[in-house]
């Protein structure tokens, strides 16, 4: 009888672990999609790349055209796939011009999702921040 109870408990632990793993993967994907979508829907007024409706502060025009006008730093929990990187690059070029510089890095401390930063402005769609907000209420 005890052996059956132990087997049932072990099976429940495995099932719970699998469910948590799947939920974390789905949540990570949703957070990444949300951050990229927010970046994609920012609008810079036509012909004006020094002011924008985005929360990012646009850097001023520089006389040397080879120097990027903006550097967008993308920090994610895990390595991004090429499709996500392409969406980020396309949105950054659309919002900040062709002289934007992108940098991608990973930070396992995020627990999931990503942060997109330009200067002191950030799009925070990371699991660590969401958990902190949920438990601080």
C-alpha positions as CSV (number, residue, x, y, z in Angstrom):
1,X,0.0,0.0,0.0
2,X,2.8,2.4,0.9
3,X,4.5,1.7,-2.4
4,X,1.4,2.7,-4.3
5,X,1.1,6.0,-2.4
6,X,4.8,6.7,-3.1
7,X,4.4,6.0,-6.8
8,X,1.3,8.3,-7.0
9,X,3.1,11.1,-5.2
10,X,6.2,10.8,-7.5
11,X,3.9,10.8,-10.5
12,X,2.2,13.9,-9.2
13,X,5.5,15.6,-8.6
14,X,6.6,14.8,-12.2
15,X,3.3,16.1,-13.6
16,X,3.5,19.3,-11.6
17,X,7.1,19.8,-12.8
18,X,6.1,19.3,-16.4
19,X,3.1,21.7,-16.1
20,X,5.4,24.4,-14.5
21,X,8.0,23.9,-17.3
22,X,5.3,24.3,-20.0
23,X,3.7,27.3,-18.4
24,X,7.1,29.0,-18.0
25,X,7.9,28.5,-21.7
26,X,4.5,29.8,-22.8
27,X,4.8,32.9,-20.5
28,X,8.4,33.6,-21.7
29,X,7.1,33.5,-25.3
30,X,4.2,35.8,-24.4
31,X,6.4,38.3,-22.6
32,X,8.9,38.4,-25.6
33,X,6.0,38.9,-28.1
34,X,4.6,41.7,-25.9
35,X,7.9,43.6,-25.7
36,X,8.5,43.3,-29.4
37,X,4.9,44.4,-30.2
38,X,5.3,47.4,-28.0
39,X,8.4,48.4,-29.8
40,X,6.8,47.8,-33.2
41,X,3.8,50.1,-32.5
42,X,5.7,53.1,-31.4
43,X,5.5,55.9,-34.0
44,X,8.0,58.5,-34.8
45,X,6.5,61.5,-36.7
46,X,7.4,61.4,-40.4
47,X,10.6,63.1,-41.2
48,X,11.4,63.8,-37.5
49,X,13.8,61.3,-36.0
50,X,14.9,63.6,-33.2
51,X,11.5,63.5,-31.4
52,X,9.2,60.6,-31.0
53,X,6.0,59.4,-29.3
54,X,7.9,56.6,-27.8
55,X,9.1,56.7,-24.2
56,X,12.6,56.4,-25.6
57,X,14.5,59.6,-25.7
58,X,15.9,60.0,-29.2
59,X,19.5,61.1,-29.4
60,X,20.3,64.3,-31.4
61,X,21.5,64.1,-34.9
62,X,25.2,63.7,-35.2
63,X,27.4,65.2,-37.9
64,X,29.2,61.9,-38.7
65,X,26.6,59.7,-40.5
66,X,28.6,56.6,-39.6
67,X,27.9,57.0,-35.9
68,X,24.6,55.4,-34.8
69,X,22.0,57.9,-33.6
70,X,20.6,55.3,-31.2
71,X,21.7,52.1,-29.5
72,X,19.0,49.7,-28.6
73,X,20.0,47.1,-26.0
74,X,17.9,44.0,-25.9
75,X,18.3,41.7,-22.8
76,X,16.4,38.4,-22.8
77,X,16.2,35.4,-20.5
78,X,17.4,33.1,-23.3
79,X,18.8,33.5,-26.8
80,X,16.3,35.0,-29.2
81,X,15.5,33.2,-32.4
82,X,16.3,34.9,-35.8
83,X,12.6,35.8,-36.3
84,X,12.5,37.8,-33.1
85,X,15.8,39.5,-33.8
86,X,14.5,40.4,-37.3
87,X,11.3,41.9,-35.8
88,X,13.3,43.9,-33.3
89,X,15.6,45.2,-36.0
90,X,12.8,46.1,-38.3
91,X,10.9,48.0,-35.6
92,X,14.1,49.8,-34.4
93,X,14.9,50.9,-37.9
94,X,11.3,52.1,-38.5
95,X,11.3,54.0,-35.2
96,X,14.8,55.3,-34.9
97,X,16.2,55.3,-38.5
98,X,18.7,53.2,-40.3
99,X,21.6,54.3,-38.1
100,X,20.3,52.4,-35.1
101,X,22.7,50.0,-33.4
102,X,21.3,46.8,-31.8
103,X,23.0,44.8,-29.1
104,X,21.6,41.5,-27.8
105,X,22.5,39.8,-24.6
106,X,21.1,37.2,-22.2
107,X,20.5,37.5,-18.5
108,X,19.2,34.4,-16.7
109,X,18.3,36.6,-13.7
110,X,15.2,37.8,-15.6
111,X,13.5,34.4,-15.2
112,X,11.8,34.9,-18.5
113,X,10.8,37.6,-21.1
114,X,13.0,40.6,-22.1
115,X,13.9,44.2,-21.5
116,X,14.5,46.6,-24.4
117,X,16.4,49.7,-23.5
118,X,17.5,52.9,-25.2
119,X,19.4,55.3,-23.0
120,X,17.5,55.5,-19.7
121,X,14.2,54.3,-21.1
122,X,13.1,50.7,-20.9
123,X,10.4,48.3,-22.1
124,X,10.2,45.8,-19.2
125,X,8.5,42.6,-20.1
126,X,10.4,40.3,-17.8
127,X,9.1,37.6,-15.4
128,X,11.2,38.8,-12.5
129,X,9.6,42.3,-12.6
130,X,6.1,40.9,-13.1
131,X,6.5,38.6,-10.1
132,X,7.9,41.5,-8.0
133,X,4.9,43.7,-9.0
134,X,2.4,40.9,-8.2
135,X,3.8,40.2,-4.8
136,X,4.3,43.8,-3.7
137,X,0.6,44.6,-3.8
